Amino acid sequence: MMIQCQNIQKYYGAELVLSDVSFEIKKGEKVGLIGRNGTGKSTMMSLLTGSDNPDQGSISISKDAQIGALAQIPNYSNQSTVYGVLESAFKHLLDTKDEMQRLEIEMAACPTYGEGTLLESLLKQYGRLQEAFERGGGYEIEPSILRISNGLGIPSIQYDRPFSSLSGGEKTKVGLAVILLQNPDILLLDEPTNHLDMTAIQWLESFLHSFEGTIVVISHDRYFLDTVAGKIIEIEDGEAFTYSCNYSAYKIEKEQKLLLQFAHYQEQQKKIKKMQESIKQLIDWGNRSNPPNPGFHRRAASMQKALDRMVKLKRPILERKAIDLQLQQSDRSGKDALVLTEVGKSMGARRLYRDVSHTLRYGEMAVLIGANGTGKTTLLKSIIGLEPPDEGEIRLGSRVEFGYLAQESAPSDHKETVLQYFRDEIGMESGEARNQLARFLFFGADVFKKVRSLSGGEWTRLRLAILMYQKPNLLLLDEPTNHLDIDSREALEEALEEYPGSLLAISHDRYFINKIAGQVWSLEDGKMYVTLGNFESYHAEQEKKQSSNTSSIQNYSAKAPSDTSNRATSVNSPSASATSLKPLKVKSQTSPSKMTNPASILKLERDITEAEQWISAIDLAMAEPEAAYDAQRLIDLQNQRNEIQFQLDEMMEAYFQTMENNVT
């Protein structure tokens, strides 16, 4: 048993957050900790990390277990650069390395003769340190940092940047990398996917799947929970309920459990009502007897005691309150809602995308995906006129009225309350505004909260409430599910499924994309590709492309041995893309001075083209998430690329010299 919680109770001020939480987590289990916003998930996580203590109950964690916990915004004030922060995961190994270097200096200054000398003592000490350094993976620090950084999408050009200069999302990425590099016995992760793009999320899923330790992760990403978690612990009404399955199975099991609980509750209520009627009747009979019969009263009192001792079942809540979002349009748009024609955009010297052309027609639902930094948000801002494109044309169709939901935190400069902000945007009388805000879970004193103090989920709910009353016929949503709990995400999905207008949303929530997308727009390598269907359709298309890329590498590697006079090939990796060439040797008869035969020149041109194609194929293989996860594979691929590039350089030199000789 790695973690055991018994009857945990926790107050914040006068508010009881956790009333009676009990659960157990065994070694190697991967647990999803779920619950609506405000139910106490983060509170529970802070208790597990030891940063807070329960008011009642006990928490037991396996002795000597190393815990790695991801803070929502990590702080590494003592580290100056991103690489320094990443290296901090190996602090004990780096300290060992420094001590070894100190001993090396001392040994260099010692005399080299005599038994029992200082040198002999230093050598023994150095040997022990070197063994510990090697056993701890000290010689693999740099490849490990490279592997984790590549997987999470932390570019090497960021290594020298001050950590303090990073955005909140970038800091979270680096903090997650540090935790993964530490390889702890217990991983505690709070919303780790919030700032990751889809490629990084898939890499993280793969990493956690093969992680041998225990994992507890708070997440509202249902696809992620299905992939990673084998046990679900739900915090609800201050208690914990355990389900030994992934998220999808939990949904089914919980529904069956609630229906069974409701049946037992109804049965008990019938029994209670019958006992109450019997007690009342016995008392009435006793009072009507002449003379009064105390036996009836004794039986009634005995039955009342039995009723009082009965453990009353709580009435299960079959449907909990969720946001009441009903999206409508004031008027439909023309046939074409949005037209993009050869649109291009650059940021400074870096080109984000070019030649983006596509038409979104009325009623179509599209989701825009892509790695962080590819320009998804920039494209959305270009559509609404905030970031004019550098080239091409963006045109909104006739009668289009768009509603835009930006990916942003609550503005810190707003001093008004939720109620004031909503009334100013909508123009609604105070009483009616409070009724409408209650539909978005702003009850009682919640409407008097300052806008600047709202959480991410509350700010998104408020903006969705405003969006609903604007009644646009084109919705432009940037990561709309990012801070919403699962119930609110499902309410948004249901509203969008009924929405008659057009939609373009940026999202990395694969569950959301599967539910609402009719087409997926993918920004990759500066271009936009459109796949009809939802995420599963897009994923199938990507697998087909990867299979095609692998085949091209295999075809080239199979073709290469045919020219045995000039080169040979060998497969040195189980991966289809891990193929290598032996260095090319240009024979004397094909030296530049003698290559005057047009057939020889054409052959050399074909060889150059093949080598260039192979380099491109290996570049694609190195960009795959699986390669980023496997440091040895990355090294092998890079070595193979270097060998082929060396051969290509020799062939190019021979080709140019041949051309010069032919001209002279």
PLY file of the C-alpha trace (Angstrom):
ply
format ascii 1.0
element vertex 664
property float x
property float y
property float z
element edge 663
property int vertex1
property int vertex2
end_header
0.00 0.00 0.00
1.49 3.34 -1.08
-1.20 5.78 0.14
-3.91 5.28 2.73
-6.39 7.98 3.81
-8.84 7.38 6.65
-11.75 9.65 7.59
-10.05 12.85 6.41
-11.78 16.07 7.41
-10.65 19.55 6.37
-12.06 23.01 7.01
-11.15 26.28 5.29
-12.32 28.91 7.71
-15.88 27.94 8.58
-16.40 25.97 5.38
-16.17 22.17 5.55
-14.41 21.15 2.32
-13.70 17.47 3.06
-16.01 15.77 5.57
-15.15 12.05 5.51
-12.63 11.01 2.85
-11.22 7.48 2.88
-9.40 5.61 0.12
-6.40 3.38 -0.56
-3.89 3.42 -3.43
-1.59 0.46 -4.04
1.91 0.42 -5.49
1.96 0.98 -9.24
-1.68 2.07 -9.50
-2.56 4.97 -11.80
-5.40 6.95 -10.26
-7.55 9.74 -11.68
-8.81 12.12 -8.97
-11.95 13.80 -10.30
-14.78 15.99 -9.11
-16.59 19.23 -9.86
-14.82 22.55 -9.36
-14.71 23.45 -5.67
-15.21 19.91 -4.32
-11.74 19.77 -2.70
-9.52 17.94 -5.22
-6.63 20.41 -4.95
-7.11 20.46 -1.17
-6.74 16.69 -1.14
-3.60 16.97 -3.27
-2.03 19.50 -0.88
-2.71 17.07 2.00
-0.98 14.25 0.09
2.09 16.40 -0.58
2.31 17.36 3.09
1.98 21.10 2.42
-1.19 21.07 4.56
-2.53 18.88 7.36
-6.02 17.42 7.87
-8.13 18.68 10.76
-9.20 15.11 11.50
-8.29 11.66 10.21
-4.95 10.24 9.09
-2.85 9.97 5.93
-0.27 7.18 5.64
2.30 7.13 2.84
4.76 4.28 2.29
8.01 4.81 4.19
10.92 6.23 2.17
8.67 6.79 -0.87
9.90 9.71 -2.95
7.06 12.05 -3.95
7.09 14.27 -7.04
4.35 16.90 -7.06
3.56 19.38 -9.82
2.56 22.83 -8.62
0.16 24.74 -10.91
2.75 27.53 -11.35
6.17 26.12 -10.31
8.71 28.41 -8.65
12.45 27.84 -8.98
13.77 31.17 -7.75
17.31 29.86 -7.12
17.80 28.73 -10.71
18.75 31.30 -13.36
18.06 29.41 -16.60
15.62 26.85 -17.92
18.41 24.28 -18.33
19.50 24.95 -14.76
15.97 24.18 -13.58
15.92 20.96 -15.62
19.32 19.96 -14.22
18.01 20.52 -10.66
16.17 17.20 -11.01
19.61 15.53 -10.75
20.93 17.64 -7.87
22.25 14.66 -5.89
24.07 13.31 -8.97
25.53 16.72 -9.80
26.72 17.06 -6.20
28.38 13.65 -6.57
30.01 14.78 -9.82
31.38 17.94 -8.12
32.81 15.81 -5.31
34.45 13.46 -7.86
36.06 16.45 -9.59
37.36 17.71 -6.26
38.88 14.30 -5.52
40.49 14.23 -8.99
42.31 17.48 -8.19
43.45 16.13 -4.81
44.63 12.83 -6.33
46.63 14.67 -8.98
48.58 16.41 -6.21
49.24 13.24 -4.14
52.47 11.15 -4.24
52.06 7.93 -6.20
53.92 5.49 -3.93
53.49 3.68 -0.61
50.71 1.53 0.80
48.08 3.11 3.02
48.86 6.52 1.60
46.36 9.34 1.14
46.18 8.51 -2.57
44.93 4.97 -1.85
42.23 6.37 0.45
41.17 8.92 -2.14
41.05 6.25 -4.86
38.68 4.10 -2.77
36.48 7.09 -2.03
36.48 8.07 -5.70
35.54 4.51 -6.73
32.54 4.50 -4.40
31.33 7.86 -5.74
31.84 6.81 -9.35
29.84 3.62 -8.80
26.99 5.59 -7.20
27.12 8.17 -10.03
26.91 5.47 -12.69
24.21 3.50 -10.86
22.09 6.65 -10.53
22.30 7.37 -14.27
24.81 10.20 -14.01
26.18 9.58 -17.50
22.67 9.82 -18.97
21.65 13.23 -17.58
21.88 15.11 -20.86
20.04 12.47 -23.00
17.32 12.27 -20.31
16.82 16.04 -20.34
16.71 15.98 -24.15
14.18 13.14 -24.19
11.75 14.73 -21.69
12.13 18.26 -23.12
11.47 17.10 -26.68
8.46 15.10 -25.58
6.84 18.01 -23.70
7.71 20.52 -26.41
10.36 22.55 -24.55
12.65 23.80 -27.36
16.41 23.78 -26.83
16.54 27.50 -27.75
14.72 28.08 -24.45
17.47 26.47 -22.36
19.43 29.70 -21.84
16.38 31.85 -21.06
15.82 32.98 -17.44
13.16 30.78 -15.90
11.46 33.87 -14.46
10.88 35.21 -18.00
8.67 32.26 -18.99
4.89 32.44 -19.19
2.74 30.53 -16.70
2.14 27.73 -19.21
5.85 27.48 -20.08
6.77 27.34 -16.38
4.26 24.52 -15.88
5.85 22.57 -18.75
9.34 22.95 -17.26
8.05 22.05 -13.80
6.43 18.91 -15.19
9.69 18.01 -16.94
11.60 18.33 -13.64
9.12 16.03 -11.88
9.35 13.40 -14.64
13.17 13.58 -14.66
13.26 12.92 -10.90
11.52 9.57 -11.53
9.83 9.53 -8.09
7.97 6.61 -6.51
4.72 8.64 -6.39
3.69 11.20 -9.02
1.09 13.79 -7.92
-0.09 15.84 -10.92
-2.67 18.64 -10.88
-4.12 19.31 -14.36
-0.86 18.45 -16.19
-2.41 18.72 -19.69
-3.76 22.28 -19.38
-0.83 23.95 -21.15
0.24 21.08 -23.43
-0.55 20.73 -27.11
-1.94 17.47 -28.46
1.43 15.98 -29.42
2.82 16.66 -25.94
-0.30 15.20 -24.29
0.03 12.01 -26.31
3.72 11.80 -25.40
2.87 12.29 -21.71
0.25 9.54 -21.91
2.85 7.20 -23.36
5.35 8.15 -20.65
2.87 7.68 -17.80
1.66 4.40 -19.27
5.18 2.96 -18.98
5.92 4.67 -15.64
6.43 1.98 -13.00
5.58 4.10 -9.96
2.26 5.23 -8.49
0.36 8.10 -10.12
-2.39 10.35 -8.76
-3.57 12.87 -11.34
-6.28 15.54 -11.15
-7.69 16.02 -14.62
-10.84 17.03 -16.47
-9.44 15.63 -19.73
-11.63 12.57 -20.23
-9.59 11.12 -23.11
-6.43 11.46 -21.00
-8.13 9.75 -18.03
-9.28 6.89 -20.25
-5.72 6.37 -21.49
-3.82 6.77 -18.21
-6.05 5.94 -15.24
-6.93 2.41 -14.17
-8.76 3.63 -11.05
-11.03 6.64 -10.54
-11.50 8.33 -7.16
-14.32 10.89 -7.19
-14.57 13.59 -4.52
-18.25 14.41 -4.08
-20.14 16.01 -1.17
-16.98 15.89 0.96
-16.52 12.13 0.53
-14.45 9.88 -1.75
-15.92 7.16 -3.96
-13.60 4.63 -5.63
-14.13 2.93 -8.99
-11.59 0.36 -10.22
-11.78 1.27 -13.90
-11.02 4.04 -16.39
-13.20 7.12 -16.93
-15.60 5.71 -19.54
-16.30 2.61 -17.45
-16.67 4.82 -14.35
-19.47 6.77 -16.06
-21.42 3.56 -16.68
-20.69 2.11 -13.24
-21.64 5.33 -11.46
-24.96 5.55 -13.28
-25.78 1.95 -12.36
-24.71 2.60 -8.76
-26.89 5.71 -8.49
-29.92 3.87 -9.85
-29.36 1.03 -7.36
-28.89 3.51 -4.50
-32.08 5.31 -5.48
-33.98 2.00 -5.53
-32.66 1.15 -2.03
-33.53 4.68 -0.85
-37.10 4.37 -2.14
-37.47 0.94 -0.56
-36.25 2.27 2.80
-38.56 5.28 2.55
-41.51 2.95 2.03
-40.43 0.94 5.09
-40.02 4.07 7.21
-43.43 5.37 6.15
-45.04 2.02 6.99
-43.36 1.95 10.44
-44.45 5.54 11.13
-48.04 4.66 10.21
-47.89 1.56 12.47
-46.53 3.63 15.39
-49.28 6.22 14.93
-51.95 3.49 14.75
-50.64 1.69 17.88
-50.66 4.94 19.87
-54.19 5.69 18.61
-55.39 2.19 19.60
-53.80 2.54 23.03
-55.49 5.91 23.61
-58.90 4.66 22.42
-58.90 1.59 24.66
-61.08 1.78 27.75
-59.38 1.44 30.09
-56.14 2.56 28.20
-53.98 -0.38 27.13
-50.27 0.31 27.93
-49.23 -2.65 25.74
-50.00 -0.71 22.59
-47.86 2.22 23.82
-44.95 -0.13 24.70
-45.05 -1.67 21.23
-45.19 1.79 19.65
-42.20 2.95 21.74
-40.23 -0.18 20.82
-40.96 0.38 17.12
-39.94 4.05 17.44
-36.60 3.02 18.97
-36.00 0.62 16.07
-36.82 3.45 13.66
-34.43 5.82 15.44
-31.61 3.24 15.31
-32.08 2.67 11.58
-29.22 4.06 9.45
-31.00 6.46 7.12
-29.87 6.36 3.50
-29.14 9.68 1.80
-31.30 10.52 -1.16
-28.90 10.11 -4.12
-28.74 13.04 -6.52
-29.37 11.60 -9.95
-28.82 14.87 -11.80
-26.62 17.59 -10.36
-26.86 21.21 -11.40
-24.76 22.09 -14.44
-24.57 25.25 -16.50
-27.80 25.80 -18.42
-26.28 26.86 -21.72
-28.64 27.23 -24.68
-26.91 28.64 -27.75
-29.12 30.29 -30.36
-28.66 32.68 -33.26
-30.59 35.86 -33.93
-30.41 35.28 -37.71
-28.72 32.75 -39.96
-25.74 33.74 -42.09
-25.27 33.25 -45.81
-24.09 29.97 -47.31
-20.40 30.77 -46.73
-19.73 31.77 -43.12
-15.95 32.18 -43.41
-13.67 32.22 -46.46
-9.85 32.00 -46.18
-7.90 32.64 -49.39
-4.10 32.07 -49.43
-3.72 33.57 -45.97
-0.20 33.95 -44.56
1.24 35.35 -41.33
4.70 35.85 -39.87
5.93 36.85 -36.44
9.13 38.80 -36.95
11.46 36.63 -39.02
9.46 33.45 -38.28
6.73 32.42 -40.71
3.75 30.89 -38.91
1.74 29.75 -41.94
1.11 30.55 -45.59
-1.34 29.67 -48.40
-4.12 28.83 -45.92
-7.26 28.45 -48.01
-10.59 26.94 -46.97
-14.27 27.79 -46.69
-16.40 27.18 -43.59
-20.02 26.95 -44.65
-23.10 27.72 -42.60
-23.84 25.05 -39.99
-20.41 23.39 -40.21
-18.40 22.63 -37.07
-14.61 22.78 -37.37
-11.86 22.41 -34.77
-8.42 23.92 -35.32
-5.50 21.95 -33.86
-1.71 22.13 -33.99
1.40 22.29 -31.83
1.97 25.27 -29.54
3.41 28.17 -31.51
2.02 27.19 -34.91
-0.29 30.23 -34.99
-3.74 28.85 -34.08
-4.73 31.78 -31.85
-3.14 34.24 -34.31
-5.33 32.86 -37.11
-8.44 33.22 -34.95
-7.49 36.81 -34.12
-6.93 37.49 -37.83
-10.47 36.29 -38.55
-11.97 38.84 -36.13
-9.63 41.62 -37.26
-7.30 41.85 -34.26
-4.24 40.53 -36.19
-4.46 41.41 -39.88
-2.84 38.77 -42.13
0.41 39.58 -43.96
-0.91 38.09 -47.18
-4.10 36.67 -48.61
-7.69 37.50 -47.72
-10.06 36.62 -44.87
-13.71 37.28 -45.58
-16.75 36.80 -43.36
-19.91 35.80 -45.19
-23.07 37.83 -45.54
-25.08 38.49 -42.35
-22.36 36.89 -40.22
-22.41 37.95 -36.57
-19.57 36.29 -34.69
-19.11 35.60 -31.00
-15.52 35.28 -29.78
-14.31 33.50 -26.65
-10.62 34.23 -26.09
-8.18 32.09 -24.15
-7.43 34.50 -21.31
-7.49 34.84 -17.55
-9.91 37.13 -15.74
-8.74 40.74 -16.33
-6.86 42.09 -13.32
-7.92 45.69 -14.01
-11.66 45.06 -13.67
-13.01 46.26 -10.32
-16.69 45.54 -10.96
-18.58 42.56 -9.59
-19.85 39.62 -11.63
-23.36 41.10 -11.55
-22.18 44.55 -12.69
-20.04 43.10 -15.49
-22.90 40.91 -16.76
-25.42 43.78 -16.68
-23.03 46.14 -18.49
-22.48 43.60 -21.28
-26.09 42.49 -21.68
-28.14 45.47 -20.47
-30.45 43.62 -18.09
-32.35 44.53 -14.94
-30.65 43.39 -11.70
-33.20 40.79 -10.58
-33.40 39.12 -13.99
-29.59 39.23 -14.32
-29.22 37.34 -11.03
-31.68 34.72 -12.25
-29.72 34.27 -15.46
-26.35 34.10 -13.66
-27.78 31.34 -11.45
-28.14 29.27 -14.65
-24.34 29.46 -14.87
-23.81 28.43 -11.22
-23.37 31.93 -9.76
-25.58 31.62 -6.68
-26.16 34.02 -3.78
-23.03 35.93 -2.84
-21.17 34.60 -5.89
-22.63 37.41 -8.03
-20.86 39.98 -5.83
-17.38 38.50 -6.41
-14.93 40.84 -8.12
-14.33 39.85 -11.74
-10.56 40.09 -11.25
-10.69 37.44 -8.49
-12.56 34.79 -10.52
-10.97 31.42 -11.17
-10.39 30.25 -14.73
-13.55 28.13 -14.69
-15.72 30.91 -13.24
-14.43 33.44 -15.81
-15.19 31.03 -18.67
-18.72 30.40 -17.33
-19.37 34.16 -17.11
-18.23 34.75 -20.70
-20.33 31.81 -21.94
-23.35 33.41 -20.24
-22.68 36.66 -22.12
-22.08 34.79 -25.38
-25.45 33.07 -25.04
-27.29 36.40 -24.96
-25.35 37.83 -27.92
-26.89 35.11 -30.14
-24.14 34.98 -32.82
-24.37 32.76 -35.90
-20.59 32.11 -36.01
-18.84 30.98 -32.83
-15.05 31.42 -32.57
-13.83 29.66 -29.42
-10.21 29.47 -28.22
-9.70 26.49 -25.87
-13.24 26.77 -24.41
-12.93 23.68 -22.18
-9.54 24.50 -20.63
-10.74 25.51 -17.14
-14.16 23.85 -17.09
-14.92 20.79 -15.00
-16.29 17.68 -16.66
-19.97 18.51 -16.03
-19.57 21.97 -17.57
-17.69 20.51 -20.56
-20.53 18.09 -21.18
-23.08 20.92 -20.91
-21.08 22.94 -23.47
-20.89 19.93 -25.82
-24.66 19.37 -25.58
-25.32 23.06 -26.31
-23.00 23.02 -29.34
-24.62 19.85 -30.69
-27.96 21.72 -30.73
-26.49 24.99 -32.04
-27.72 25.74 -35.59
-24.92 28.16 -36.57
-21.28 27.69 -37.58
-18.33 26.98 -35.29
-14.56 27.25 -35.42
-12.89 26.23 -32.16
-9.28 25.76 -31.08
-8.98 22.77 -28.78
-6.66 19.99 -27.64
-9.52 18.23 -25.80
-9.88 15.09 -27.91
-13.13 14.05 -26.21
-14.60 17.46 -27.07
-13.35 17.21 -30.68
-14.89 13.76 -31.08
-18.26 15.04 -29.84
-18.69 18.21 -31.90
-16.25 18.32 -34.85
-17.36 17.67 -38.41
-13.92 18.59 -39.73
-10.46 19.04 -38.23
-8.17 21.85 -39.41
-4.55 21.04 -38.62
-1.71 23.58 -38.77
1.50 21.68 -39.50
4.80 22.92 -40.93
3.34 26.28 -41.92
0.41 24.77 -43.84
-3.18 23.88 -43.00
-4.62 20.45 -43.73
-8.34 19.66 -43.48
-9.67 16.24 -42.44
-13.41 15.56 -42.65
-14.72 13.94 -39.48
-13.78 14.12 -35.79
-10.56 13.41 -33.91
-10.71 9.67 -34.57
-10.89 10.39 -38.32
-7.92 12.75 -38.04
-5.96 10.23 -35.96
-6.62 7.48 -38.54
-5.41 9.81 -41.30
-2.22 10.58 -39.35
-1.52 6.88 -38.82
-1.92 6.33 -42.55
0.61 9.12 -43.25
3.08 7.70 -40.72
2.72 4.27 -42.31
3.41 5.85 -45.71
6.51 7.62 -44.35
7.78 4.39 -42.84
7.22 2.61 -46.15
9.21 5.27 -48.02
12.17 4.72 -45.67
11.87 0.95 -46.04
11.65 1.25 -49.82
14.75 3.41 -49.92
16.69 1.13 -47.57
15.65 -1.89 -49.65
16.67 -0.16 -52.85
20.04 1.09 -51.60
21.85 -2.30 -51.50
21.31 -2.80 -55.25
24.27 -0.52 -55.93
26.78 -2.76 -54.19
29.68 -1.20 -56.04
29.25 2.09 -54.27
27.43 1.51 -50.96
25.82 -1.02 -48.63
23.02 -0.79 -46.08
22.20 -2.42 -42.79
19.26 -2.27 -40.43
20.51 -1.67 -36.89
17.27 -0.91 -35.06
13.95 -2.71 -34.59
12.26 0.49 -35.79
11.43 0.58 -39.48
12.85 4.10 -39.70
16.13 3.35 -37.93
18.19 2.52 -41.02
21.85 3.31 -41.67
24.24 3.53 -44.63
27.89 2.67 -44.66
30.03 5.61 -45.87
30.03 6.02 -49.64
33.34 5.35 -51.42
33.63 6.89 -54.90
35.68 4.47 -57.01
38.58 5.61 -59.12
36.75 4.88 -62.35
33.96 7.20 -61.24
36.24 10.00 -60.17
35.18 13.49 -61.34
37.86 13.56 -64.07
36.52 10.37 -65.72
32.77 10.82 -65.19
32.09 12.20 -68.67
29.58 9.53 -69.62
26.03 11.05 -69.50
24.71 7.78 -68.00
27.19 8.09 -65.11
26.16 11.68 -64.48
22.46 10.73 -64.52
23.14 7.92 -62.06
24.95 10.33 -59.73
21.98 12.72 -59.93
19.61 9.88 -59.00
21.86 8.92 -56.07
21.84 12.54 -54.84
18.03 12.70 -55.10
17.65 9.40 -53.20
19.98 10.58 -50.42
18.03 13.82 -50.07
14.75 11.89 -49.88
16.18 9.60 -47.23
17.34 12.57 -45.12
13.82 14.04 -45.35
12.30 10.70 -44.27
14.63 10.44 -41.27
13.76 14.05 -40.30
10.10 13.02 -40.26
10.91 9.95 -38.15
12.80 12.14 -35.64
9.74 14.40 -35.33
7.46 11.52 -34.27
6.34 11.51 -30.57
7.70 7.96 -30.17
11.18 9.14 -31.18
11.05 12.00 -28.68
10.25 9.47 -25.97
13.18 7.20 -26.91
16.53 8.98 -26.42
18.57 6.10 -27.90
16.43 6.09 -31.03
16.98 9.84 -31.43
20.73 9.36 -31.17
20.66 6.47 -33.69
18.60 8.48 -36.16
20.88 11.50 -35.83
23.97 9.34 -36.41
22.38 7.84 -39.51
21.45 11.28 -40.79
25.02 12.47 -40.28
26.37 9.48 -42.25
23.99 10.04 -45.15
24.69 13.79 -45.13
28.42 13.02 -45.33
27.81 10.79 -48.37
25.57 13.44 -49.93
28.27 16.09 -49.48
30.82 13.83 -51.22
28.43 13.13 -54.09
27.61 16.83 -54.49
31.31 17.70 -54.58
31.92 15.02 -57.20
28.94 16.27 -59.22
30.09 19.91 -59.23
33.66 18.96 -60.14
32.32 16.83 -63.00
30.25 19.73 -64.29
33.29 22.04 -64.12
35.47 19.49 -65.97
32.87 19.08 -68.69
32.60 22.85 -69.13
36.39 23.32 -69.41
0 1
1 2
2 3
3 4
4 5
5 6
6 7
7 8
8 9
9 10
10 11
11 12
12 13
13 14
14 15
15 16
16 17
17 18
18 19
19 20
20 21
21 22
22 23
23 24
24 25
25 26
26 27
27 28
28 29
29 30
30 31
31 32
32 33
33 34
34 35
35 36
36 37
37 38
38 39
39 40
40 41
41 42
42 43
43 44
44 45
45 46
46 47
47 48
48 49
49 50
50 51
51 52
52 53
53 54
54 55
55 56
56 57
57 58
58 59
59 60
60 61
61 62
62 63
63 64
64 65
65 66
66 67
67 68
68 69
69 70
70 71
71 72
72 73
73 74
74 75
75 76
76 77
77 78
78 79
79 80
80 81
81 82
82 83
83 84
84 85
85 86
86 87
87 88
88 89
89 90
90 91
91 92
92 93
93 94
94 95
95 96
96 97
97 98
98 99
99 100
100 101
101 102
102 103
103 104
104 105
105 106
106 107
107 108
108 109
109 110
110 111
111 112
112 113
113 114
114 115
115 116
116 117
117 118
118 119
119 120
120 121
121 122
122 123
123 124
124 125
125 126
126 127
127 128
128 129
129 130
130 131
131 132
132 133
133 134
134 135
135 136
136 137
137 138
138 139
139 140
140 141
141 142
142 143
143 144
144 145
145 146
146 147
147 148
148 149
149 150
150 151
151 152
152 153
153 154
154 155
155 156
156 157
157 158
158 159
159 160
160 161
161 162
162 163
163 164
164 165
165 166
166 167
167 168
168 169
169 170
170 171
171 172
172 173
173 174
174 175
175 176
176 177
177 178
178 179
179 180
180 181
181 182
182 183
183 184
184 185
185 186
186 187
187 188
188 189
189 190
190 191
191 192
192 193
193 194
194 195
195 196
196 197
197 198
198 199
199 200
200 201
201 202
202 203
203 204
204 205
205 206
206 207
207 208
208 209
209 210
210 211
211 212
212 213
213 214
214 215
215 216
216 217
217 218
218 219
219 220
220 221
221 222
222 223
223 224
224 225
225 226
226 227
227 228
228 229
229 230
230 231
231 232
232 233
233 234
234 235
235 236
236 237
237 238
238 239
239 240
240 241
241 242
242 243
243 244
244 245
245 246
246 247
247 248
248 249
249 250
250 251
251 252
252 253
253 254
254 255
255 256
256 257
257 258
258 259
259 260
260 261
261 262
262 263
263 264
264 265
265 266
266 267
267 268
268 269
269 270
270 271
271 272
272 273
273 274
274 275
275 276
276 277
277 278
278 279
279 280
280 281
281 282
282 283
283 284
284 285
285 286
286 287
287 288
288 289
289 290
290 291
291 292
292 293
293 294
294 295
295 296
296 297
297 298
298 299
299 300
300 301
301 302
302 303
303 304
304 305
305 306
306 307
307 308
308 309
309 310
310 311
311 312
312 313
313 314
314 315
315 316
316 317
317 318
318 319
319 320
320 321
321 322
322 323
323 324
324 325
325 326
326 327
327 328
328 329
329 330
330 331
331 332
332 333
333 334
334 335
335 336
336 337
337 338
338 339
339 340
340 341
341 342
342 343
343 344
344 345
345 346
346 347
347 348
348 349
349 350
350 351
351 352
352 353
353 354
354 355
355 356
356 357
357 358
358 359
359 360
360 361
361 362
362 363
363 364
364 365
365 366
366 367
367 368
368 369
369 370
370 371
371 372
372 373
373 374
374 375
375 376
376 377
377 378
378 379
379 380
380 381
381 382
382 383
383 384
384 385
385 386
386 387
387 388
388 389
389 390
390 391
391 392
392 393
393 394
394 395
395 396
396 397
397 398
398 399
399 400
400 401
401 402
402 403
403 404
404 405
405 406
406 407
407 408
408 409
409 410
410 411
411 412
412 413
413 414
414 415
415 416
416 417
417 418
418 419
419 420
420 421
421 422
422 423
423 424
424 425
425 426
426 427
427 428
428 429
429 430
430 431
431 432
432 433
433 434
434 435
435 436
436 437
437 438
438 439
439 440
440 441
441 442
442 443
443 444
444 445
445 446
446 447
447 448
448 449
449 450
450 451
451 452
452 453
453 454
454 455
455 456
456 457
457 458
458 459
459 460
460 461
461 462
462 463
463 464
464 465
465 466
466 467
467 468
468 469
469 470
470 471
471 472
472 473
473 474
474 475
475 476
476 477
477 478
478 479
479 480
480 481
481 482
482 483
483 484
484 485
485 486
486 487
487 488
488 489
489 490
490 491
491 492
492 493
493 494
494 495
495 496
496 497
497 498
498 499
499 500
500 501
501 502
502 503
503 504
504 505
505 506
506 507
507 508
508 509
509 510
510 511
511 512
512 513
513 514
514 515
515 516
516 517
517 518
518 519
519 520
520 521
521 522
522 523
523 524
524 525
525 526
526 527
527 528
528 529
529 530
530 531
531 532
532 533
533 534
534 535
535 536
536 537
537 538
538 539
539 540
540 541
541 542
542 543
543 544
544 545
545 546
546 547
547 548
548 549
549 550
550 551
551 552
552 553
553 554
554 555
555 556
556 557
557 558
558 559
559 560
560 561
561 562
562 563
563 564
564 565
565 566
566 567
567 568
568 569
569 570
570 571
571 572
572 573
573 574
574 575
575 576
576 577
577 578
578 579
579 580
580 581
581 582
582 583
583 584
584 585
585 586
586 587
587 588
588 589
589 590
590 591
591 592
592 593
593 594
594 595
595 596
596 597
597 598
598 599
599 600
600 601
601 602
602 603
603 604
604 605
605 606
606 607
607 608
608 609
609 610
610 611
611 612
612 613
613 614
614 615
615 616
616 617
617 618
618 619
619 620
620 621
621 622
622 623
623 624
624 625
625 626
626 627
627 628
628 629
629 630
630 631
631 632
632 633
633 634
634 635
635 636
636 637
637 638
638 639
639 640
640 641
641 642
642 643
643 644
644 645
645 646
646 647
647 648
648 649
649 650
650 651
651 652
652 653
653 654
654 655
655 656
656 657
657 658
658 659
659 660
660 661
661 662
662 663
